[in-house]
Amino acid sequence: MIQAPSANALETLLYYWGTPLATTVLTFFAGVQIWQVRRQSKDRQEAAFASLYAEYLHLSSLSSDWEEEDLVELALSDALRPEDMLPRDWGTLIRLLGEVGSATGALGAMAYLTVAQASKRTRILVHLVKNLHITGDAARNLERQIKEGVAEAARVFEDAMRSAPAWLTSHPITFVDPQSELSLNVTGTMKSTALRVHRGRRASRLGAFGRWLARGSARLAVWLDPALEAQLLLMRRS
């Protein structure tokens, strides 16, 4: 006759097998939650970097279009609009750039200041030409400052993209069989920009673990020999 296991035996079995099983399940769910949070953070960074790319294309294209244009004549023809160079929602754009990184957000803010100054000078130019009928040296100096401001803002945006994490700058840009001339121009511009932005960047050989290992090793080396800190700074700047 087979005897049923006693209550003490069941408690012992649950203690030895139930506790490790529950710990494993909780660990698994915690890992899933951490992975989801990291995935959402990376998705936000990718979206923010795409917004940065779009604004860079906008300003670089505007700078190329205005390079040979006579802005005084455009102002006389009511074809020069200061708001054309400003994004629709700078607050949202700066917040998105902050998702990419602090350096990218700071450079984006400086680019905004440069564009805002160029827009203000554009309003002054339009007022001089349309209302005061001034088309001489004062208008030409403003024209030069506006063109230089837009070009400088585009360069600052490129610096902001270069300051983004390496995995973002090396993210592949995919175009599906572009046919129109405009699409081909955009494709060439983005690919050439991606090469310039990623130039000099080195991705970690082992991904996130490689970055963690390298940073930990650097901190340990500086702790063991504080004199190495200056050498590491020089290596970083070179």
C-alpha positions in Angstrom: 0.0 0.0 0.0 1.5 3.4 -1.1 1.4 6.0 1.6 0.6 9.6 0.7 3.4 12.0 1.4 3.2 13.8 4.7 2.6 17.5 5.1 6.2 18.0 6.2 7.4 16.3 3.1 5.3 18.6 0.8 6.5 21.7 2.7 10.1 20.5 2.2 9.6 19.8 -1.5 8.0 23.3 -2.0 10.8 25.0 -0.1 13.6 23.4 -2.0 12.0 23.6 -5.5 9.4 26.3 -5.3 11.7 29.1 -4.0 14.3 28.7 -6.8 11.5 28.4 -9.4 9.8 31.6 -8.1 13.2 33.4 -8.0 13.9 32.4 -11.6 10.5 33.6 -12.8 10.8 36.9 -11.1 14.3 37.4 -12.5 13.0 36.6 -16.0 10.2 39.1 -15.7 12.6 41.8 -14.3 14.9 41.2 -17.2 12.0 41.6 -19.7 11.0 44.9 -18.0 14.6 46.2 -18.2 14.9 45.2 -21.9 11.6 46.9 -22.7 12.8 50.1 -21.0 16.1 50.1 -22.8 14.3 49.3 -26.1 11.9 52.3 -25.6 14.9 54.5 -24.8 16.7 53.5 -28.0 13.5 54.0 -30.0 13.2 57.6 -28.6 16.9 58.2 -29.4 16.4 57.0 -33.0 13.4 59.2 -33.5 15.2 62.2 -32.0 18.3 61.6 -34.3 16.0 61.4 -37.3 14.5 64.8 -36.3 18.0 66.2 -36.1 18.8 64.7 -39.5 15.7 66.3 -41.0 16.5 69.7 -39.6 20.1 69.5 -40.8 18.8 68.6 -44.3 16.4 71.6 -44.2 19.1 74.1 -43.2 21.8 72.7 -45.5 19.4 72.7 -48.5 18.4 76.3 -47.7 22.0 77.3 -47.4 22.8 75.7 -50.8 19.7 77.3 -52.4 20.6 80.8 -51.1 24.3 80.6 -51.9 23.9 82.0 -55.4 20.6 83.8 -54.7 20.2 87.6 -54.5 18.3 87.9 -51.2 17.7 91.6 -51.8 15.9 90.8 -55.0 14.0 88.1 -53.2 12.9 90.6 -50.6 11.8 93.0 -53.3 9.7 90.2 -54.8 8.1 89.2 -51.5 9.8 85.8 -51.8 12.0 86.1 -48.7 10.2 84.7 -45.7 12.1 84.7 -42.3 9.9 81.9 -41.0 11.1 79.5 -43.7 14.3 78.9 -41.9 12.8 78.2 -38.5 11.4 74.8 -37.5 7.7 74.7 -36.5 8.3 73.6 -32.9 11.7 74.4 -31.6 10.8 73.3 -28.0 9.9 69.8 -29.1 13.0 69.6 -31.2 15.3 70.6 -28.4 13.6 68.1 -26.1 14.2 65.4 -28.6 17.8 66.3 -29.0 18.2 66.0 -25.3 17.1 62.4 -25.6 20.2 61.8 -27.9 22.6 63.3 -25.4 23.6 66.4 -23.5 26.2 67.5 -26.0 23.8 67.1 -28.9 21.1 69.0 -27.0 23.6 71.9 -26.2 24.8 72.1 -29.8 21.2 72.0 -31.0 20.4 74.9 -28.8 23.3 76.9 -30.2 22.1 76.1 -33.7 18.7 77.4 -32.8 20.2 80.7 -31.5 22.2 81.0 -34.8 19.0 80.4 -36.9 17.0 82.8 -34.8 19.6 85.6 -35.3 19.6 84.9 -39.1 15.8 85.0 -39.1 15.9 88.4 -37.2 18.3 89.8 -39.8 16.1 88.6 -42.6 13.2 90.6 -41.1 15.4 93.6 -40.9 16.5 93.1 -44.5 12.9 92.9 -45.7 12.0 96.0 -43.8 15.0 97.9 -45.3 14.2 96.9 -48.8 10.4 97.1 -48.8 9.7 100.0 -46.4 12.9 102.1 -46.5 13.9 101.3 -50.1 17.5 100.7 -49.0 19.4 98.3 -51.3 23.0 99.4 -50.9 25.8 98.3 -48.6 23.7 98.0 -45.5 21.3 95.5 -47.3 24.3 93.6 -48.8 26.0 93.3 -45.4 22.7 91.8 -43.9 22.5 89.5 -46.9 26.0 88.2 -46.2 25.3 87.7 -42.5 22.1 85.8 -43.2 23.8 83.4 -45.6 26.7 82.9 -43.2 24.3 82.3 -40.3 22.3 79.7 -42.1 25.4 77.9 -43.2 26.9 78.0 -39.7 23.7 76.6 -38.2 23.8 73.7 -40.6 27.4 73.0 -39.6 26.5 73.2 -35.9 23.7 70.6 -36.6 26.3 68.4 -38.2 28.5 68.7 -35.1 25.5 67.8 -33.0 25.0 64.6 -35.0 28.7 63.8 -34.6 28.3 64.2 -30.8 25.6 61.5 -30.7 26.4 58.0 -29.5 28.4 55.9 -32.0 25.6 53.4 -32.5 23.3 56.1 -33.7 25.8 57.6 -36.2 26.6 54.2 -37.6 22.9 53.2 -37.9 22.3 52.2 -41.5 20.3 54.6 -43.7 18.0 52.7 -46.1 16.3 54.1 -49.2 14.0 51.8 -51.2 14.7 52.3 -54.9 14.6 56.1 -55.2 13.5 57.3 -58.7 12.9 61.0 -58.6 15.8 63.5 -59.0 15.0 65.0 -55.6 15.0 61.6 -53.9 18.4 60.8 -55.5 19.8 64.1 -54.3 18.5 63.5 -50.8 20.0 60.0 -50.8 23.4 61.3 -51.9 23.3 64.1 -49.3 22.4 61.9 -46.4 25.0 59.2 -47.3 27.8 61.7 -47.7 26.7 63.4 -44.4 26.7 60.0 -42.6 30.2 59.4 -43.8 31.4 62.7 -42.5 29.6 62.3 -39.2 30.9 58.8 -38.5 34.4 59.7 -39.6 36.8 59.2 -36.7 34.2 57.3 -34.6 35.0 53.8 -33.4 32.2 51.5 -32.3 32.8 49.2 -29.4 34.1 45.8 -30.5 31.9 44.0 -27.9 29.0 46.4 -27.9 27.6 47.6 -24.6 29.7 45.1 -22.7 32.9 46.4 -24.4 32.0 50.0 -23.4 31.4 48.9 -19.8 34.6 46.9 -19.7 36.7 49.7 -21.2 35.3 52.4 -18.9 35.8 50.2 -15.9 39.3 49.4 -16.9 40.1 53.1 -17.4 38.7 54.0 -14.0 40.7 51.2 -12.4 43.9 52.4 -14.2 43.4 56.0 -13.0 42.7 54.7 -9.4 45.9 52.7 -9.5 48.0 55.5 -11.1 46.3 59.0 -11.0 49.0 60.3 -13.4 47.3 58.4 -16.2 44.3 60.7 -16.1 46.1 63.4 -18.0 47.3 60.9 -20.6 43.8 59.6 -21.1 42.5 63.1 -21.7 45.2 63.9 -24.2 44.4 60.6 -26.0 40.7 61.5 -26.1 41.4 64.9 -27.6 43.9 63.7 -30.2 
